Amino acid sequence: DNQAKMQRSDCNLTGIVFTLQEQILEVNTGTMERPLEATRMEKSTSCFLMERKTRVKTSWKEIVLAKLRKSCSYSPRKLKNFVMDFLPVLRWLPKYQCKEYIWGDVMSGLVIGIILVPQAIAYSLLAGLKPIYSLYTSFFANIIYFLMGTSRHVSVGIFSLISLMVGQVVDRELILAGFDLNDDAPPVLGDGSLQSDSQSNTTVFNLTAGGMNAECGKECYAIGIATALTFVAGVYQVLMGVFRLGFVSMYLSESVLDGFATGASLTILTAQVKYLIGIKIPRSQGHGMLVITWINIFRNISQANICDVITSAICIVVLVAAKELGDRYKHKLKFPLPTELVVIVVATLVSHYGNLNEVYGSSVSGAIPTGFIAPEVPRFNLMLRVAVDALPLAVVSFVFTVSLSEMCAKKYAYTIRANQEMFAVGFCNIIPSFFHSFATSAALAKTLVKTSTGCQTQVSGVISAMVVLLVLLFLAPLFYSLQKCVLACIIIVSLRGALRKFRDVPARYHANKVDTVVWVVTMAASALISTEVGLLVGIVFSMICIIVRTQRPRTALLGQIQDTSFYEDDLEYENLSSIPKVKIFRFEAPLYYANRNYFLKSLYRLTGLDPNLEAARRKKYEKKEKQHMKKEDHTTANGLGGGDTTLQLVPKQIDFQTLIVDCSSISFLDTTGVNTLKEILKDYKELNISVLLACCNPAVIDSLKRGGYFGKDFGSMQEMLFYSIHNAVQFTSCGLCTATGLQIIFS
């Protein structure tokens, strides 16, 4: 008791008496016997012991075997749950509240179906395919997602960005196969066969399928490439779902996705300009497509078709005005105006009765057959050619679908299953690829329209599919005279949202400069190089930014907030008190091999002391001292003594005796990080400076233990590791092992 009172008096810690010593013996747990110290208040006994839980180690073989037994076990109930999980429609459709949901689903389904038809026809230009294939894609995607999707509001179908990625692969393969991209393909008959024409592209390509050779024309080969690409992308997505690889989407940050979408939108806009003004220029492929296309546009601007230019100007004005009015008065409208459909109907009638194709040479859509073409298995030899291209397509399609699904689920308070979404979008690609369809994804614009028109469930997707089916069976031939410039106008106006991202750059830069740089780099790479390369560049650059930020993180010396037990950056806050003889260093990043040198340089710079240089300097002065003392006459009574010599030769005194490292922001240590801390512990100890660690998380403590930082028996752990900075400061001030009235003991 007397010893405790003396310690309390020296520390000026009121009301704390240290009376309890405990010995805890842990048997057969691999830890060694050691004394653990606790604290007790004068008036109430309160002991705080932080003892780590004993982890039960399980062999990875046992884990794998247990999972296999669970997966391979069979029961009727398990089979039922598997089927119902694979087809979520079986769970929610029997509970469908018809009176409450049917009106909203029908209205939203009709509106989306009406929007889908003109967009499907328009986006066929991006994919380099005939409009009939876009209609097939929209039909099958809605039906399959109705059966397998977990989101109630997402609109899955043809998407401009995915169509562009498909079109780039199709164009490249057509060129490699010897086709001329600027020639029109042979017209398609109602039964889906190709009609030969002396004026059309007559190049054929030999394909081997099932051991039989068949000659395939340009359109046949193009849709063959598209279906093979779609099938492989779907297989990738299903495999990602099987192996739980949805985490891949985490590497596509919001800045990367926005930059990718904006850069791709510039590419889409550039590809449609030639249709707007009615000129024929070679379709550029490969890197730099955007720049080359604009050069060709300006070179051939004198050949612009006046009829197409006037039609494009009128359509853009009407579409933009309608969109702006719709956005301004959307709270008063029960459903958005079907402006695209109205423009297409009017433009088709004008083109048909005005004979714009024959009189002015305006390019038109041509024949769109009715009905369905017989299913066909995607060709394996073409899959091998597009296997690499399918990977970014699969990732982008999945990421857009899941992100939109999560957005809708959060807004309307329900949950989705990301893994099932991956299966759903995967089969939305695999199954339709047998029916001459190409890749699909969720689309933001149509999803927003769907939610704003009262959609309640995916029954609305079935209604939309029925609208598309009506066009496929009966109305498709009516679009024969529709000008391509009108379709290009619809595509360009639909890019408004992505192109408006440029207006947000100042605000984005003000919010986060690094994210803005990532956005700019991804956008520029996607537009100026290619979409696939742009996506890869965005991901890599984003990861490099993260690495750089951990390599050169913020560092600071901390001061005490007056009359509190809290400490903050001395450069960021006013009126902080410095602790005599103590330096508190904070490193705001994991400590690992890549930032070790920066950690040491920052520590030495902020504390004003490099222990290695100081140790070398002291050795130098000691050597000089010895040489000086040899020359001195020790027998002279008035000569300099050893102490005086030391005072003359030793460098200036160090202004601190303890270094406290705030580890609250250090999330992990690798071997290099542990060795770095051991190095500074040793170097500062040679200068009689103590090094204390504070605020370490359990993972960091474990790394330090395994690395031998506390010695073999962890005997010095309690004098080197503290739960808070204030504990460490009080320990330093008192010179006691128990620093405050609340001491935490790590076991």
Secondary structure, DSSP 8 states (H G I E B T S, - for coil): -HHHHHHHHHHT-TTEE---EEEE---SSS---EEEE--EESSS----EE---------HHHHHHHHHHHHH---HHHHHHHHHHHSTHHHHGGG--HHHHHHHHHHHHHHHHHHHHHHHHHHHHHHTS-HHHHHHHHHHHHHHHHHH---SS--EE--HHHHHHHHHHHHHHHHHTT--TTS----B-TTS-B---TTS----EEEEETTEEEEE-HHHHHHHHHHHHHHHHHHHHHHHHHTT-GGGGGGS-HHHHHHHHHHHHHHHHHHHHHHHHT-------STTHHHHHHHHHHHTGGG--HHHHHHHHHHHHHHHHHHHHHHHTTTT-SS---HHHHHHHHHHHHHHHHTHHHHH---B------S--------HHHHHHHHHHHHHHHHHHHHHHHHHHHHHHHHTT----HHHHHHHHHHHHHHHHTTT----EE-HHHHHHHHHTT--STHHHHHHHHHHHHIIIIIGGGGTT-BHHHHHHHHHHHTHHHHGGGGGHHHHHHH-HHHHHHHHHHHHHHHHT-HHHHHHHHHHHHHHHHHHHHHS--EEEEEEETTSS-EEETTTSSSEE--TEEEEEEE-S-B-TTTHHHHHHHHHHHHT--HHHHHHHHHHHHHHHHHHHHHS-TT-TTS--HHHHHHHHS----SEEEEEEE-TT---B-HHHHHHHHHHHHHHHHTT-EEEEES--HHHHHHHHHTTTT-SS-TTGGGTEESSHHHHHHHHHHT-SS-SSS--EE-
